[in-house]
Amino acid sequence: MSYDVLVIGGGAAGLAASVFLGRAGQGRRILLIEKAPRVGKKLMATGNGTCNLTNVKASAADYHGAPRLAQAALEAFSVAETIDFFTSIGVDCAVREDGKVYPLSEQAGAVLDALRLEAQALGVEIICDCKVTALKKQGNDWCVMCDNAKYVAEQVLVTVGGAAAPALGGSAEGYRLLTDLGCEKKPLFPSIVQIRTATDYVRAVKGIRVDAALTLRMDGRVAAQSRGEVLFADYGLSGPAVMFISRPVADWERQKRGEMVACLDLLPDWDSDTLCARIRQRSELKGRTLEDLLTGLLHKRVGQTILRVAEVLPLTREVETLTEDELKRITRTIKNWKLPVTGTQGFGGAQVTAGGIAATEIDPSTFAIKRLPGVYAAGEVLDVDGDCGGFNLQFAWSSAYVAAQAIQNNR
Ligand SMILES: Cc1cc2nc3c(=O)[nH]c(=O)nc-3n(C[C@H](O)[C@H](O)[C@H](O)COP(=O)(O)OP(=O)(O)OC[C@H]3O[C@@H](n4cnc5c(N)ncnc54)[C@H](O)[C@@H]3O)c2cc1C
């Protein structure tokens, strides 16, 4: 069957592009092809189901891989325009103090429904359960080969996403649509992902959340820092502060060079002297054993684990038996608990894919693939990944907009 435009992949970028194309090209036949039974499965899971759809602070500095592509996209379709766009399709937005933007209803489903309904209202056809397996040139057109069908169009937009979160449809296979036609792909690795560490002590505090400062050290040098919620897990560390600085860990895991250590400061608002003095005071409390030395200062189980890490044992000892050296060791461990990093939880736990179709393949003013006239790409399939905070969806919307405009102008 023949269409004017085929959009491959019904995720954030593909759905937004369908709306932009539908609005711009009245009367044009547009088909969105999705391999899953429904469009937008990953979008539904964003922001823990609340969809952090953008960030008013977004700039090229929030992106990695090829930030110049992100910059070009943001310049063409800004955060303000994104918020106006969502308002125009019925999604009123709320901007939080930290700059993150969510639908007022805090439902990712609202974002998905609004995009899907708008695309359908504009006459975009949507086919699900249809996996595209190859793109082939056919005269001036492109033939899109699927498992059970084939479609022909003058222009094709590839929005197949990345390899992260396979349970939500992520797959490395989509890149092949373009690499089979000669496009270069930068190596893939997971980002915004949980970190695996030595687990000897972490397992004992599994399930506990702390507000901590986290420093990643690579061969002793600071590689990344963050502050916020850290969740202890049986494999290592999770939580927003961890996900935020996970990219260098995944990059290191890929290259396997040097040693990486995660250093936790469990009381970042206390300086070491004040903390040591406070622990000394606590050691003067009557009738306590080490088991409760830190209870009330830290989560009880975390406090006991700190003593084990600092080798201040046994926990049945009276607190007044603490020596000055032991007090210092406890203080040092609270301020700088070193956990050797062993890797990440991989694409299975990741929110986003670093790497992808190389920026050199893309014209940043159109998101056209330079070597394949008539083919465009947008979203996570490209070598652009953003930090945690709404930046990845913003790139999906902005890059989809640029590609859709270019497709419209190139009819
Ligand atoms: C758990 C989780 C939470 C997240 N939360 C946020 C957040 O709050 N804010 C934020 O900015 N980002 C978030 N992200 C990242 C964000 O979801 C992605 O960056 C974004 O969805 C990328 O959009 P995309 O359209 O490029 O890819 P996707 O949304 O992944 O869409 C790609 C679509 O293409 C389809 N497809 C793939 N191959 C084929 C094929 N061969 N044929 C047909 N269809 C195909 C897929 O099934 C999929 O529906 C989160 C990610 C995860 C996993």
The ligand as a Gaussian input file, in Angstrom:
#p B3LYP/6-31G(d) Opt

LIG

0 1
 C       11.002000       3.333000      32.971000
 C       11.324000       4.545000      32.146000
 C       11.005000       5.789000      32.630000
 C       11.341000       6.930000      31.878000
 N       10.955000       8.144000      32.350000
 C       11.246000       9.262000      31.633000
 C       10.787000      10.533000      32.062000
 O       10.040000      10.656000      33.039000
 N       11.172000      11.618000      31.316000
 C       11.949000      11.509000      30.189000
 O       12.262000      12.516000      29.574000
 N       12.333000      10.295000      29.728000
 C       11.984000       9.178000      30.422000
 N       12.369000       7.949000      29.919000
 C       13.049000       7.868000      28.617000
 C       12.024000       8.041000      27.475000
 O       10.931000       7.192000      27.705000
 C       12.639000       7.732000      26.119000
 O       13.817000       8.453000      25.938000
 C       11.632000       8.068000      25.000000
 O       10.487000       7.266000      25.130000
 C       12.261000       7.877000      23.631000
 O       11.275000       8.100000      22.668000
 P       11.354000       7.359000      21.240000
 O       10.079000       7.656000      20.553000
 O       12.618000       7.680000      20.593000
 O       11.390000       5.817000      21.614000
 P       10.256000       4.917000      22.273000
 O        9.363000       5.752000      23.122000
 O       10.973000       3.772000      22.883000
 O        9.396000       4.427000      21.032000
 C        9.905000       3.570000      20.036000
 C        8.739000       2.751000      19.491000
 O        9.151000       2.086000      18.320000
 C        8.630000       0.773000      18.339000
 N        9.482000      -0.040000      17.466000
 C       10.760000      -0.401000      17.670000
 N       11.230000      -1.121000      16.636000
 C       10.211000      -1.207000      15.752000
 C       10.068000      -1.833000      14.477000
 N       11.083000      -2.525000      13.912000
 N        8.880000      -1.750000      13.841000
 C        7.836000      -1.049000      14.393000
 N        7.917000      -0.457000      15.597000
 C        9.097000      -0.520000      16.258000
 C        8.713000       0.389000      19.800000
 O        7.864000      -0.696000      20.119000
 C        8.295000       1.690000      20.471000
 O        6.895000       1.777000      20.665000
 C       12.026000       6.800000      30.647000
 C       12.321000       5.532000      30.161000
 C       11.990000       4.409000      30.893000
 C       12.312000       3.043000      30.351000

